[in-house]
Amino acid sequence: MTRKPIFVLAGLALAGLAAACAPRVEAPRDPGVCWYVVPAEEEGVEPRFNLVARDQPQIEFCAARLEEMRLRFLRLGGSNREIIGAYQGQFIFIDRRGVQFGRDLNGPRFFALTRTGDGRLAMPGAIQRDIDGRATAIAAPPPEPAPAPLAN
């Protein structure tokens, strides 16, 4: 009975060691350069980095360029709603919730920008929420359409 937990712990330790030895993908560190990351479709293949913009002063500007690119692709009929970018050694993750930053593709992420009710990006603390979690600091809903005049 006592051997089973030992084997399980040993297996978990070996799995953790194998994961720690796996090659880690590094984001490019070129100053001011914003990259779009194309994830690898096969195991063991490195992702591709495509240039999006140069001379970006901050990571938030790179996130804005990536969001702009994502929206253009969607308008052209694309279906990819989540994209990954890179800026000066950090990864940028954009999805329906907002923008997150991380130093690793599979590691922890820092939540940087959230989506408002109308889809724009804003700093998380700038949006007030009700007790139920609904955003309250967004534009009011559009007015009801006027009733059509009755025909005689």
Secondary structure as GFF3:
##gff-version 3
##sequence-region A 1 152
A	DSSP	alpha_helix	3	21	.	.	.	ID=ss1
A	DSSP	beta_strand	34	38	.	.	.	ID=ss2
A	DSSP	beta_strand	48	53	.	.	.	ID=ss3
A	DSSP	alpha_helix	59	75	.	.	.	ID=ss4
A	DSSP	beta_strand	83	87	.	.	.	ID=ss5
A	DSSP	beta_strand	90	94	.	.	.	ID=ss6
A	DSSP	beta_strand	98	102	.	.	.	ID=ss7
A	DSSP	beta_strand	110	115	.	.	.	ID=ss8
A	DSSP	beta_strand	121	122	.	.	.	ID=ss9
A	DSSP	three_ten_helix	124	126	.	.	.	ID=ss10
###
